[in-house]
Structure formats: C-alpha cells, structure tokens
Amino acid sequence: MVSTEAAVVIDSFVPSTVPASVAAAAAAVAVVVEVEAIKTTESMLTNLNQQSILDFDKGDPTMYEAYWKSIGEDFKITISASEALSYFANPKSFCWFMLPKLEQEIRNLHNVVGNAVVEGRHIVVGNGSSQLIQAALYALAEPLDPSSPISVMSAAPFYSCYPQIAHYMRSGLFKWGGDAHAYDRDDQPYIEMVNCPNNPDGELRGPVVNKANGMLVHDLAYYWPQYTAITKPVDHNIMLFTMSKCTGHAGSRIGWAIVKDSHVAKQMVKFLEISTIGVSKEAQLRAISILEMISTNSCSTNFFEFGQFVMAGRWKTLREALEGTDILQVPNFPPRHCNFKRNYIECNPAYAWMKAQEGINLEEVMKEENIRVRGGGTFGCPSNYARLSILGRDNDFDQFLKKLPSIVKRLAHSKF
Ligand SMILES: Cc1ncc(COP(=O)(O)O)c(C=O)c1O
C-alpha cells in the first residue's frame, strides 16, 4: 500500500467482511428490504470500525470543519455547467492553468501573514504540495541530465512520504537517499528536503548537509500562525505551501510553490503539464473564495485565532495528561515572538512526536489500545517513537485523552 496521508484514510475505512449470519439474514428478505438491510449493516459495521479504532495516523485536518461550519453558507461557490471548460486559465502566463485571481489571493495571504516573500517571485499551483514536491525534484534534477539518479534526502525524523515520493516511480533522475545526517559525499549533486516546522517533530530546522553541490526544497506546509510563531518572511529558492494544512481544505488538493528562478518555475509547470495538464478550476475557484475570506478577515472569528485556540487547547490537555510521568514523552517548545500576533506565543505543532522507553514498539502498544498512530520507522527513527496527529475532530481527541492513563499503564508494564 502507498501510505500517503490520503491512502491511509482509504485503508482505514475499508469495512471488514460481513459476518455469515448477517449475510444470511439479508438474503432472506424481499429486495427492497434487502437493500435497506445491507445499507444498515454497512453503516453499523462502519460505525463499529470507527468506534473501536481511534485513528491518529493520518494528518487529515478535520479539526477545521467546526470553523467552516460556523461561517455557514457565506463563502459557498456555485459553478455553472458553462464555466471553466477550458484547460487554460491564463494563456499569457508561464503557469497557464492557474487562475490569475488565485495567484493574487496567494500573494495577498502571504503579505497579510508575513510568512514568505512573494514580491518578484513566481507562483506555481499544483494538485496539493505532494505533486509540487515531485515537480520540484523533476525541475532540479532534469537539467543536470544525471548519469545516475540524484539523491533526495531529509534529516530524520523526516516526513514519511518523502521516501515514497522519491522512490515510487523508480525515476532515472532522482532516488531516495535516506537520512540527510548520514550523507557524506562531497562530489555529487543532491537535493535536501527541508521541512519547517518539521513533520513529525515540530522542530524549526534548516538544511543539515550544507555542501557545495546541494539543492534545497523548503516544504513550509506548517509555517502558519496556528502551528508556530511567524518570525520572518522566509525567502528560499523553492518554497512549498498547501491549503491542506493552512485552511484544512485537503480535499480540494490545492498547493502552491513560490519559486525564485524562472527556469525552475517553468520546469515545474512542465511537470504539471505532463502529469495532469494543470489543476482543477473548480478547486482553484474554491481556494480563491477561502483565501480571500481569510486575508480580508471577513468573519467574526479570525481563522488563525481559531486554529491557534484549538491547537493550544489540545497541547495543553495532552501535556496535563502526561504530567508527572516520563513513560511517554512529547517535546517542549519555547515561546517565540510571532510577528503576525505581535506577541510571544506557544508553538503548537500539528503532530505530537511521542517517545517511549527504548526497545518498546510504541505503534504496537497503541494498537493494543485500539489507537492507530504512525510508527517511528516510517520517519527514519526507532520504533519507540510514534506520531500522533493533533488535526482530527474534538471528540476523537477527547477519547484519546481518556485512554491515556491505560496507555501509560500498559507502557509501564511492557516487556521488551
Ligand atoms: C510536510 C508535508 N508536506 C506535504 C504534505 C502534502 O500535502 P498535500 O495535501 O498538499 O499534498 C504533507 C501532508 O501531510 C506534509 O505533512
């Protein structure tokens, strides 16, 4: 299975086999009743699955649903059958499939938040930042026409999808090169993925290899005020952002790259042309409406205030629940000055990077408590680490907190 965030979602909701007794009962009734019975059974099984397994493995940003429900129908978009038929959105632009208004809203949002330099930079829209990571790797590696694939690496613990993205096409241009801390070649070009704040551990990081032949891609999916202090507008060669983690609209599949070099930006567009001939106009229209709403602050509650409030509450209750025990640890983050808030704020990452005693398989221990988390191994780390997503719904998070004492007890008695 390809364990991207989305693939994990699909996997977790595959219903288990219908028991024979349920199937036999359904077969005995008339057709209409049968259909209803099957529907009811399926929904019961789905409910059972959802009740029994708490899924904190995926970084699915459903916590934002409450905010978007609260603003009601105000930012609804409707698209008629005659609209947005063409592949093209702006034939005069190098990124010909991007709606000009979307580019404007992306620039506005960064100027309002102050998290990235956009002046004089090129914007490329993509089908999520996942596609833009591939586009960036292609754009950096292809012009070098390498005789063997260029190594792509990131410092462990790294985002678990980087190895998959770099490896799954068995490209002749690039290959996954592992933990950047272990890279020791001086003579070869390489690409380092720098994720800041880092998924899974929330650390603010820069490149670790720092050799002459290096090329960098900065993945800034979580550089937004609900997760961390905005200390400056960052200005790197290739910077990636996504609606998924900024506004919670992961389903729209809209990400964007801010790129300094026009040739690199054009190469990224070429990748998108070949792989998907652009990006859905419906998704772009929705993104325009949402980004404009956030930048103009046209709702009673500021979106980032809401995000900060929820994230801070979750981290506070998690820390309180773990107080007085070192059986299960989560990192601490010093308060930092946030230019957006104009104040010192606590940093509240999207994931809790949990650490148990060495030798324990934390993912397995959690599984025994019917809790799904992502084990340390997928991030290039030992199995006593695991990632817990903080981005889910309130109810699930509350249930996790209720289970924590029994998890801690189980860890205390774990044999390894
Ligand atoms: C660090 C990081 N980069 C990129 C992505 C991909 O996001 P998207 O939904 O835009 O493809 C994720 C998703 O979890 C992520 O955590």
The ligand as an SDF file (V2000), in Angstrom:
LIG
                    3D

 16 16  0  0  0  0  0  0  0  0999 V2000
    5.2780   18.1270    5.3910 C   0  0  0  0  0  0  0  0  0  0  0  0
    4.2030   17.8570    4.4020 C   0  0  0  0  0  0  0  0  0  0  0  0
    4.4200   18.1760    3.1250 N   0  0  0  0  0  0  0  0  0  0  0  0
    3.4920   17.9270    2.1870 C   0  0  0  0  0  0  0  0  0  0  0  0
    2.2920   17.3350    2.5040 C   0  0  0  0  0  0  0  0  0  0  0  0
    1.3100   17.0470    1.4070 C   0  0  0  0  0  0  0  0  0  0  0  0
    0.2050   17.8760    1.4510 O   0  0  0  0  0  0  0  0  0  0  0  0
   -0.8470   17.9790    0.2840 P   0  0  0  0  0  0  0  0  0  0  0  0
   -2.1540   17.5810    0.8850 O   0  0  0  0  0  0  0  0  0  0  0  0
   -0.8180   19.3930   -0.1430 O   0  0  0  0  0  0  0  0  0  0  0  0
   -0.4330   17.0760   -0.8270 O   0  0  0  0  0  0  0  0  0  0  0  0
    2.0170   16.9790    3.8300 C   0  0  0  0  0  0  0  0  0  0  0  0
    0.7710   16.3200    4.1920 C   0  0  0  0  0  0  0  0  0  0  0  0
    0.5720   15.8000    5.2550 O   0  0  0  0  0  0  0  0  0  0  0  0
    3.0190   17.2510    4.8010 C   0  0  0  0  0  0  0  0  0  0  0  0
    2.8300   16.9230    6.0800 O   0  0  0  0  0  0  0  0  0  0  0  0
  1  2  1  0
  2  3  1  0
  2 15  2  0
  3  4  2  0
  4  5  1  0
  5  6  1  0
  5 12  2  0
  6  7  1  0
  7  8  1  0
  8  9  2  0
  8 10  1  0
  8 11  1  0
 12 13  1  0
 12 15  1  0
 13 14  2  0
 15 16  1  0
M  END
$$$$
